[in-house]
Amino acid sequence: MQTINLNVTAPEQTSAALRAAAQAYRESSSELAAAWQDPNAGKVWDKLADVFDAAANRCDATIAKHFK
């Protein structure tokens, strides 16, 4: 089971935490696809990783705007 750690000490660290979660989900997707010998087996994890990456990008934009 994957856990997502969003326990950060500064807002600027949020996007890195989300990207780390996205990477872990992509690795889970690859492992699942390999174990089942089915390239579609882990697709939902890839899609969720995309959501985390998009959220990280929005966090970066928000931080940049705030500290402008």
N, C-alpha and C positions, 0 to 999 in steps of 0.2 A: 504494500500500500504506500502511495506517495503522500507526503505531507508538504504543505506550502508554508514556508516560514516568512511571514510579513512583519516580523518583529524587528523593526529598524529603529535606529536612534536619531535619524534625521530624514526629512522628507525626500532629500536628494537620493537616498538609498533605495527608495521604493521601486524605481524602474529596474534596478539591478536585481532586486529580489524577484520581481515578476519575470524577468528574463531567465533567471536561474530556474524558476519553476517551469517555464516554457521548455527549456533545454531538457530538464528531467522528464517532462511529458513526452518529448520527442524520442528520447532514449527508450522510454517504456513502450512507445509505439513500435519502434524498430525491434525491440526484444519480443514483443507479442507477435508481430508479423513473422519473425524468424521461427519462433516456437510453434506457431500454428501452420507455418509454411503457406501463409495466405497474406498477400500484400495489403489487403483491405482490413485485416483484423484489427489493426491499431489506428485506423484513420480518425476515429473520434478523439484520440489523444492528440493527434496532429492538429485537428481543428481547434481544440481547447488551447493548445500552445499558441496558435495564431491569435486567439482572443487575448491571451496574456501579453503577447508581444505588442498588440495594438494598444492595450491598456498601458503598457510601459511607455510607448510613444506619447500617449496623451499625458502621462505623468511628466515626462520630460518637457513637453510643450508648456504645461501648466507651471512647472518650476521656473522655466526660462522666462515666462511672461511675468511671474511674480517678482523675480529678482532683477528685472529689466531696469 
